[in-house]
Structure formats: structure tokens, C-alpha cells
Amino acid sequence: MDTITRNFKSLSGAPRELWLTFLLNIIESYGYFSMSMILTLYLSNEFGMSDLAAGTAYGMYGAMCTLFGFGVGFLIDNMGVRISLVFGFSCLFLARFLLAITESTWVLKLCLYCLFPLGSSFGIPVMSMGIKRYTNQTNRGFAFGLFYSTMNIAALLSGIVVDALDIGMKDGLDVFGYHFTSKRLIILSGAATTLLSLVVSLSLREIKVSEDDEEIGGSVKTNVVERASPVTIVKELLAMPMFWKFLAITLICVNLKCIFRYLDALLPKYLVREFGENVPKGMINSINPAMIILIVPIVSAFTSDVKPYKMIEYGSYITAFSVLPLCFMTEISSAVMFVSILSVGEALWSPRFFDLTVSMAPEGREGTFAAMGSAPIFLAKLPVGILSGYLLQEYCPREGERNSMMMWWVIFLITLPAPFLLTLFRSCLGGTGSEEDPNAMKKVNSSSDSDMNPEESDVSTDADESSSHDSDA
């Protein structure tokens, strides 16, 4: 408790933008999690899609988020935090509102494959960039830990609201003469919270906290956005050995992130088909954020001296083996065990991935790195969406004989290679700090058109570790 109290005190001098970012994270994450939790059910129930079609649509949505994420990274770096968030929330509000009211397939595709991916690309990546800007070396790690915890507060709330609306209001509700089904109400509630996020983001300032270890909060100064062309940014990235390491870690983590996406794409349908319509799927899903909220601040406080890569590696093994209870039993208790074990592994490694992302990014290029760092969250949706639809049709159909345990065995075997790859390539990927090549960043920065601080681009892995923790798509 003394350690946690000391870390909270380190944030006492932080600017109000840090706390507003935590608030925005809660509000926006609710909209994301509440929709993701029921999206495949929504597509099947409201648009008559088969399991495979709904899963493919879910996967394409994630693939487009990844594509947009890679494409808008340089825009984030050029636009800054405030303008990026205002633009992103505007797109997300329009997408959620249209999705809640439409019965047209082309509007559905416009939302899923364009508006949502575009808005999401300016969401979490920009907020994680903001966390770096609003903190310094003394409190950045713990701030990222809180950032991840606040995200899961929203996920916990989402599970509760989903059950309250989907079970408690099965017949839907008439709003302004328009009948909303329970699932449309869930998406509409996300649109309302996104509108609130848009209003809050208008009050943000474009600022930066100085990297001053002797001052708890660090002095606040106006951040001047250094603009550069996409060609310049791409040249910088390709010249960085650190970029290629980060890309390799990101691709390995795509496979690991897939298991989290099964919570959205497969678990709800599995629970409904095996245990009935009244199964508390939202509450079971909410075990994950509830445990994260409790565990992450403690883990972040006591593992601040452990390198992010090690935490990712250790946690990945727990995550990969979390599926095993469902491989041996088709019981609600097995689903509870799965989500619980998965949560422990997530608490160890997933927040540290956010930490790794921004600590490897040179100043002024955090947007590009953060957009790439969120790519595993969304890229994982494509294989998960298609595979989950196929597995549900083959092993857990709506009607007919089921063999759900075989379905989970397939998922387990697909996920298993990820932690072993992290261990196998530890020697070449594990060194992600400035101790490797302290002059590499300086060489890149000196060739840039923008005026970046080479000391800060010294990759603050060690600096972040001296604080505490980190910040999910």
C-alpha cells in the first residue's frame, strides 16, 4: 500500500489533461466494449447473418481498423492530441448512431468498414500518446497502469449494462416513436457516451510535461506539433532498428491477442447455445475487467523494475494456457475459470505492451508507434472472426449435436506458439532499450525535418521501468 500510495502522490502535480484522458478512456472504452460484446449476436439477430458471415464481418471490421491504424499514424503526429481526439470521436459518434438505427446493409458496411475503423484509429493510440505527453519519467509507468485499469472499469460496466439491457429489456424500448431492440439500445448507449467524449475532448490543451526527475509533476509547457511529410516519417521508421524489433514483437502478439477477441466473437454465442438465453454472458465477461482493475495497480507498483519484454513473455504463457478448462469441461464454471486465468495473464503483460510501445517511440513519432501498437488488438479480429464463425458452425451450431470441447482445443493449439516465439527470440527482441544503440535514434532524428529531442528518443524503457507500469484497442 505504501508503494501504491507513493505512486499516486507522484501524479499529484500532473496537469488536468491527464485526468481528463483517464475520463475519456472510461467513456470511450464503454462504447467499444459494449458493442464488441454483442456485435456478432447483433449481426445474426438483426441482419440474419449466419455464424460464418457474422464472424467474417467482425473480422473485416478489425482488419480495416488495422489498415486505417497504419495509415493515419503520421496524421496523428501532425495533428496533435486534441484535434486527433475531436476528429476521432466525431467519426465514432456518427458510426454508433447510424449502426443503432439502420436496417440497411450498405449503411452497416459503411459503419463497420469505414467510420468505426477511422474513428478507432484516432482513439486509444492518441490517448496513449497523451499519457506520455502529460507525464514524465517519475510517474509515467504508473500512469499507464492506471490508464489500463480505467479501460477495464469501462469493460466491467459494459458487461453489467449488456446483461441489464439484453436480459432485462428483451422486448426492447420505444424511443421517439422508433422501436429499439435490446441490442440496438446497447449500441445507442455507446453513441451517447461518445458524444460526451467529444465534448470533453474540446477542453484539452496541446501541452507537454518536461522530463524533469527532480520535480514530481514536471513543469508544463505548450507542445508545438512538429509536422513532417508521410515520406519523411516512413524514412525515419525504416532507418530505425528499434522499429523492426517493435514490428516483430507486434506481429507475434497478434496471435496472442486473438484469444482476447474470442471473448467477443465466440464466447457469447457459445454460452447462449450451451446454457440458454438467460446465461449471464455479460457478467462472465466482466470477470476479466474486475480482476484487471484489482490486479494491475498492484502488479504495476511491484514490477516497475522488470523490463516490459520480460513481463510480456511471462504473462503470455498464462494467457495461452487459460483456454484449457474449456477443453476438458462444458460447464459455466469452466468459462469462469477461463476468463479468470486469462485475466491474470493479461494483468502481467498487456499493460506493459502499451509501455513498450511509447517507450520505444522517439519524440514526435508516438502517434505512429501507438497506432502500430494497437494493431494487434484489431488485426486479431480478422482470423478470429472467420475462424470463430467456422468453429461455431462445425462444433457448436445453434441446433444439432455439439462438440464444443474440440472447438476450444483448436483455439488452444493455435494460440500456443506465441509465448514460445517470444522466448525463442528473446535474445534479439528482448533488448528494446537505449542500452543497445544509444546513438541510433540520434542519427535518425538528426536527419528528420522535425526538431525532436534525442535524449527523449533514447527509448525510455529504463525510465519507464523506474516508475511503474503502462497502459488495449
PyMOL commands that set and color helices and strands:
alter all, ss='L'
color gray80, all
select helices_A, chain A and resi 2-9+16-47+51-79+81-101+105-121+124-133+140-166+182-201+230-238+241-265+267-275+281-302+308-321+324-328+332-360+366-373+375-379+381-395+404-415+417-424+426-429+440-446+461-467
alter helices_A, ss='H'
color red, helices_A
select strands_A, chain A and resi 173-175+178-180+207-209+220-222
alter strands_A, ss='S'
color yellow, strands_A
deselect
rebuild
show_as cartoon
